[in-house]
Amino acid sequence: MEKMTIELSKEEKVSIINQHIKTLKYNKYDYQISIKEEEAVETPSTSRVDSLNAKIAEVDAKVAALSAEVVVLNA
């Protein structure tokens, strides 16, 4: 029996990447809200805020990498 090979179209790949970017942006917003919550308490945890800021930086790096891939696909 012969294997069937299915290739994703450029548009499908871009759509998948955009879905990932959207999820990352939701996560970033969640981290930003968590920072606001942490800063609202009487004694905010500096380490928690630092950790959330690090996660935001990671999200930004991932979004940049995925956005660059979209540019490559659309070239």
C-alpha positions as a printed NumPy array, in Angstrom:
array([[ 0.   ,  0.   ,  0.   ],
       [ 1.401,  3.349, -1.046],
       [ 1.716,  6.157,  1.511],
       [-0.198,  9.292,  0.711],
       [ 1.778, 12.469,  1.201],
       [-0.145, 15.57 ,  2.101],
       [ 1.583, 18.922,  1.962],
       [ 0.272, 22.013,  3.676],
       [-0.288, 25.03 ,  1.49 ],
       [ 1.49 , 28.292,  2.224],
       [-1.827, 29.759,  3.392],
       [-2.426, 26.839,  5.76 ],
       [ 1.058, 27.208,  7.231],
       [ 0.563, 30.944,  7.718],
       [-2.806, 30.284,  9.342],
       [-1.272, 27.803, 11.795],
       [ 1.525, 30.223, 12.649],
       [-0.992, 33.037, 13.166],
       [-2.955, 30.8  , 15.538],
       [ 0.225, 30.224, 17.532],
       [ 0.937, 33.964, 17.59 ],
       [-2.586, 34.651, 18.851],
       [-2.171, 32.085, 21.626],
       [ 1.147, 33.635, 22.601],
       [-0.459, 37.085, 22.738],
       [-3.224, 35.719, 24.983],
       [-0.519, 34.298, 27.251],
       [ 1.329, 37.616, 27.284],
       [-1.818, 39.461, 28.298],
       [-2.425, 36.886, 31.027],
       [ 1.108, 37.476, 32.358],
       [ 0.556, 41.257, 32.271],
       [-2.675, 40.901, 34.25 ],
       [-0.935, 38.585, 36.719],
       [ 1.693, 41.285, 37.29 ],
       [-1.051, 43.832, 38.015],
       [-2.619, 41.388, 40.476],
       [ 0.706, 40.739, 42.164],
       [ 1.457, 44.445, 42.433],
       [-1.974, 45.052, 43.995],
       [-1.261, 43.026, 47.118],
       [ 0.295, 44.526, 50.227],
       [ 3.626, 42.735, 49.792],
       [ 4.101, 41.785, 46.142],
       [ 6.56 , 39.034, 45.361],
       [ 9.448, 40.537, 43.45 ],
       [10.525, 37.112, 42.257],
       [ 7.053, 36.376, 40.889],
       [ 6.964, 39.72 , 39.04 ],
       [10.465, 39.072, 37.682],
       [ 9.411, 35.598, 36.563],
       [ 6.335, 36.96 , 34.795],
       [ 8.423, 39.659, 33.094],
       [10.811, 36.937, 31.897],
       [ 7.855, 35.005, 30.479],
       [ 6.688, 38.146, 28.668],
       [10.155, 38.551, 27.15 ],
       [10.052, 34.906, 26.02 ],
       [ 6.661, 35.443, 24.405],
       [ 7.973, 38.518, 22.585],
       [10.93 , 36.49 , 21.257],
       [ 8.641, 33.672, 20.111],
       [ 6.248, 36.075, 18.39 ],
       [ 9.184, 37.718, 16.607],
       [10.464, 34.335, 15.413],
       [ 7.056, 33.229, 14.192],
       [ 6.421, 36.583, 12.513],
       [ 9.724, 36.208, 10.675],
       [ 8.597, 32.768,  9.48 ],
       [ 5.397, 34.296,  8.102],
       [ 7.516, 36.821,  6.174],
       [ 9.586, 33.962,  4.74 ],
       [ 6.483, 32.032,  3.734],
       [ 4.976, 35.086,  2.071],
       [ 8.183, 35.945,  0.173]])
